Amino acid sequence: MIDLRSDTVTKPTSAMRQAAFDAEVGDDVYGEDPTVQRLEEVAARMLGKEAALFVTSGTQGNQIAVLTHCNPGDEVLLEANSHLFLYEGASMSALAGVQPRTIQGTRGAMNPEEVRAAIRPEDIHFPETSLICVENTHNKAGGAIVPLGNMQAVYEVAREQQIPVHLDGARLFNASVASGVSLEHYAAQADTVQFCLSKGLGAPMGSVIAGSSDFINKARKWRKRLGGGLRQVGMVAAPGLVALTEMVDRLTEDHEHAQLLAQGLSQMTGLNLEGKVETNIVLVNVAELGKSAEEFLEDLKGIGILAVPFGPATVRFVTNYDVSRDDIESVVERVEQLV
Ligand SMILES: *Cc1c(COP(=O)(O)O)cnc(C)c1O
């Protein structure tokens, strides 16, 4: 099977397994795990933030950010197809007691003027707008890179009104490697940032949230409340450190493979790309084949290829560390014979 369902399916590298084996550990709830501390320091430095916190998943990181920034009854502005809105089980409502308010973006980028217009004025009837979330790269928009200039403009609007911005940067490293814009530049357009170690970077689990020391102190308490205070967790922070030191530059390969896949598939009748491919995600529309996404995915499975549905007639392929250039060429050949 060639597994292109997600970049989360990657297995830890042998360097990661060795690092886990060798990791110096302690009880992280007591602040005594040196490997976790190193991971948090390295991550904070890479993002240009004061402090960082190792969390179990991207969803947990995003929700800790919402919980830390907001109070129950507040409103959060976010893009209509953002992960925080679509794919986190409404946890901002269930856990933080806040109301999401969506703004339809263009390839994941919200118009800063629409953001400005959506911020609530002081009025007894209204919730308080207490957080604005941006996502880069944007998953539902097919790994689209939200331009730095757009993030700057949104951040300016937010700062005028003293509203914090949280960046869901689950795949921020993909954006940075593909665009050449540094992580720090992106992270400087938000107060807090979440990124995943367990996607293209290949670690077995974990995400990091970063921000001011004050924010991270409060976030640490929310993590504990959510049951995310872990003990000798250096065992999994160590592979995360390998992800940050050895796995960033190679994301370029995933991006090249995505281009190769997109070129191959787009030449076949009945398959149409949805939007341009900028990073490691390829969205293909199969409507012209007269098939639903689910039907096409069944056909793919029959020829040894896994992908996921991303709409009634949309299929998502994500290139990743465990898929080679040869695999991609083989996918193109097999799909060509299929259609
Ligand atoms: C994957 C993803 C998350 C959530 O990460 P998990 O580790 O799966 O909880 C959040 N935001 C975006 C944009 C993602 O792609």
The ligand as a MOL file (V3000), in Angstrom:
LIG
                    3D

  0  0  0     0  0            999 V3000
M  V30 BEGIN CTAB
M  V30 COUNTS 15 15 0 0 0
M  V30 BEGIN ATOM
M  V30 1 C -3.6740 18.1160 11.9800 0
M  V30 2 C -4.0850 19.4900 12.2400 0
M  V30 3 C -4.4090 19.8960 13.5440 0
M  V30 4 C -4.5700 18.9250 14.6970 0
M  V30 5 O -3.5000 18.1380 14.9850 0
M  V30 6 P -3.7240 16.7220 15.7370 0
M  V30 7 O -2.3610 16.4080 16.2320 0
M  V30 8 O -4.2210 15.7870 14.6730 0
M  V30 9 O -4.7090 16.9310 16.8220 0
M  V30 10 C -4.6960 21.2250 13.7530 0
M  V30 11 N -4.6740 22.1020 12.7470 0
M  V30 12 C -4.3760 21.7430 11.4790 0
M  V30 13 C -4.3420 22.7890 10.4220 0
M  V30 14 C -4.0720 20.4280 11.1840 0
M  V30 15 O -3.8050 20.0760 9.9240 0
M  V30 END ATOM
M  V30 BEGIN BOND
M  V30 1 1 1 2
M  V30 2 1 2 3
M  V30 3 2 2 14
M  V30 4 1 3 4
M  V30 5 2 3 10
M  V30 6 1 4 5
M  V30 7 1 5 6
M  V30 8 2 6 7
M  V30 9 1 6 8
M  V30 10 1 6 9
M  V30 11 1 10 11
M  V30 12 2 11 12
M  V30 13 1 12 13
M  V30 14 1 12 14
M  V30 15 1 14 15
M  V30 END BOND
M  V30 END CTAB
M  END
